[in-house]
Amino acid sequence: MDLNSLVIKKIKSAVFKSWGKIPEMDFILVQPPDLKFGDLALECFQLAKVFKRSPAIIAQTIAQKIVPDEL
């Protein structure tokens, strides 16, 4: 399993823990425009539409559910 797949798996787990479902959509990781924001980013606009919350709240909620590990 490659790095993107592992990260997406963790994101989907965090989404499920937060909202009890994983929407049928593509979870696509992109490179942020500025590396100070990290190596990978998930655009949260589709999730914001599904869960009727701002993209910032979606991102914050997901981040709080992901437990750091060796990855």
MIKEMI-361786 format. One record per residue: residue in one letter; x, y, z of N, C-alpha, C in turn; residue number from 1. Coordinates in pm, 1 decimal. Each point is the difference from the previous one (the first is absolute). Layout:
a,X,Y,Z,X,Y,Z,X,Y,Z,NUM
...
# end
This chain:
m,86.2,-117.6,0.0,-86.2,117.6,0.0,90.9,123.9,0.0,1
d,-29.6,94.8,-86.9,82.7,119.9,-8.5,-41.9,104.3,105.1,2
l,80.8,103.3,13.3,-22.2,102.6,101.9,-136.4,67.7,-15.0,3
n,-36.1,38.1,-122.4,-130.4,65.4,-20.1,-114.5,-88.7,46.0,4
s,6.2,-127.3,-32.3,-106.2,-93.1,40.2,-9.5,-11.9,151.8,5
l,114.8,-4.4,67.0,-0.2,-7.5,146.4,-59.6,125.9,62.6,6
v,35.3,115.3,-54.1,-52.3,126.5,52.9,-150.2,9.1,-24.7,7
i,-44.5,-37.2,-117.4,-143.3,3.3,-30.4,-76.1,-95.5,91.1,8
k,57.1,-116.0,28.5,-64.2,-94.9,91.7,-19.3,63.4,138.3,9
k,102.5,70.4,49.1,-10.1,67.9,129.6,-105.6,111.5,-4.6,10
i,-4.6,72.7,-110.1,-98.6,108.1,-14.3,-141.3,-58.3,-0.3,11
k,-21.5,-106.2,-75.0,-133.1,-62.0,-4.3,-41.3,-51.1,137.5,12
s,93.7,-55.6,73.9,-28.9,-46.0,135.6,-41.1,118.2,88.1,13
a,70.1,111.3,-12.1,-32.5,119.5,78.4,-136.4,56.3,-39.4,14
v,-32.0,-3.8,-128.3,-131.9,46.0,-45.9,-108.5,-88.4,59.9,15
f,20.4,-131.6,-3.6,-98.8,-91.9,56.2,-17.7,22.9,150.3,16
k,110.1,16.9,72.1,-7.7,25.7,144.3,-74.4,129.7,30.1,17
s,11.3,96.6,-87.6,-60.7,131.5,22.9,-147.3,5.1,-38.7,18
w,-36.2,-61.6,-113.1,-136.3,15.0,-51.3,-74.9,-130.4,-21.4,19
g,64.6,-113.4,28.4,-69.4,-128.5,-7.8,-21.0,-53.7,-138.7,20
k,57.1,65.0,-100.1,-9.7,-51.3,-136.4,116.1,55.6,-81.6,21
i,29.5,-70.5,-107.1,101.2,45.0,-95.0,-72.5,24.3,-132.0,22
p,-7.1,123.9,-44.8,-73.1,28.0,-123.8,65.4,-64.5,-122.6,23
e,-83.3,-31.5,-97.3,48.3,-54.1,-126.9,58.1,115.5,-80.1,24
m,130.2,16.0,7.9,69.3,106.1,-71.2,147.0,-37.2,-10.5,25
d,70.7,69.5,-84.9,143.8,-22.0,-10.4,70.7,83.2,106.0,26
f,84.5,-64.6,76.5,84.5,69.4,96.6,134.9,17.3,-69.0,27
i,28.1,121.1,-43.8,120.4,26.6,-77.2,92.8,90.9,79.8,28
l,123.7,-45.2,13.4,100.3,79.8,69.1,74.5,84.5,-102.2,29
v,30.0,122.7,38.8,72.4,92.4,-86.6,119.1,56.1,76.5,30
q,91.3,60.2,-72.0,111.8,67.9,64.5,-44.9,142.6,30.6,31
p,12.9,42.4,126.1,-40.0,136.7,34.5,83.1,102.5,-77.6,32
p,-55.2,118.3,-21.5,73.8,102.4,-74.4,125.5,48.0,73.7,33
d,1.4,-16.1,131.1,114.4,42.2,81.0,35.4,-116.6,92.8,34
l,125.3,-41.7,-0.6,40.3,-116.9,80.2,-12.1,22.5,149.9,35
k,-19.3,123.6,44.8,-21.4,21.7,143.0,-133.3,-60.0,45.4,36
f,-86.0,-33.8,-97.1,-128.6,-62.3,31.7,7.4,-152.3,-1.6,37
g,118.1,-55.5,-26.5,18.2,-144.0,1.1,37.0,-54.5,-135.7,38
d,15.7,-131.8,-4.1,38.6,-67.4,-123.7,-120.9,-38.9,-84.7,39
l,-110.4,-30.7,65.9,-122.6,-42.1,-67.9,-118.4,74.9,58.6,40
a,-101.3,18.2,-82.0,-121.7,66.6,47.4,-121.8,-66.6,-63.2,41
l,-108.9,4.1,71.8,-128.2,-47.9,-50.6,-89.4,121.3,-17.5,42
e,-50.2,17.5,-120.1,-95.0,109.0,-21.4,-132.9,-41.4,62.8,43
c,-49.6,80.0,89.9,-117.6,-36.4,80.9,-131.3,56.8,-52.5,44
f,-0.2,57.1,-118.9,-121.7,62.7,-51.1,-112.6,-100.0,-24.5,45
q,32.0,-118.0,-54.4,-104.3,-100.9,-22.3,-57.1,-48.3,132.6,46
l,86.5,-24.1,97.7,-47.7,-42.6,131.7,-83.3,109.4,65.2,47
a,37.0,124.8,-21.4,-75.9,112.0,56.2,-142.9,0.5,-54.0,48
k,-15.4,-29.9,-126.9,-134.8,-6.1,-59.2,-80.4,-115.4,58.9,49
v,63.4,-115.3,13.3,-68.4,-119.4,51.1,-45.2,20.5,144.3,50
f,90.3,52.0,84.7,-29.2,10.8,143.0,-49.2,138.9,42.0,51
k,-15.6,89.3,-97.2,-57.2,133.2,23.7,74.0,75.3,111.6,52
r,131.7,0.8,-13.8,87.6,73.9,90.9,106.9,67.0,-84.4,53
s,67.9,97.8,56.5,104.6,69.0,-75.6,119.0,-93.4,-21.8,54
p,73.5,20.7,-109.6,119.5,-81.8,-22.9,99.4,7.9,115.8,55
a,11.7,115.0,62.9,92.5,14.8,113.7,-42.3,-88.1,116.6,56
i,-128.4,-6.2,28.8,-51.0,-84.9,109.2,20.1,-146.8,-36.3,57
i,-25.4,-36.0,-124.5,21.8,-138.0,-45.7,146.5,-38.7,22.1,58
a,91.2,84.5,-44.9,143.2,-29.1,12.5,41.9,-11.1,146.3,59
q,-47.5,91.1,82.1,35.2,-1.3,142.1,-52.3,-127.1,68.1,60
t,-121.7,-37.8,-30.8,-60.2,-119.5,59.4,76.9,-125.4,-40.1,61
i,34.1,-10.2,-128.4,76.8,-115.8,-47.3,136.4,-3.8,68.5,62
a,66.8,113.2,5.8,133.8,6.6,60.5,-2.3,-44.3,145.7,63
q,-105.6,33.9,71.4,-9.7,-37.3,141.4,-18.4,-150.0,18.6,64
k,-51.7,-68.6,-100.1,-26.5,-144.0,11.1,117.9,-86.7,-44.9,65
i,97.3,60.0,-66.6,113.9,-78.1,-48.9,107.3,-2.6,109.0,66
v,33.3,-121.4,41.4,100.3,-18.9,104.2,136.8,-16.0,-67.3,67
p,97.1,82.4,39.5,132.8,-12.7,-59.9,60.4,-138.1,26.1,68
d,70.3,-52.0,-98.3,69.6,-126.9,15.2,130.6,7.3,-78.5,69
e,59.5,-115.8,-25.2,128.7,-0.9,-70.4,-9.2,55.1,-141.4,70
l,-119.3,1.5,-59.4,-20.2,54.6,-134.4,19.2,148.5,3.4,71
# end
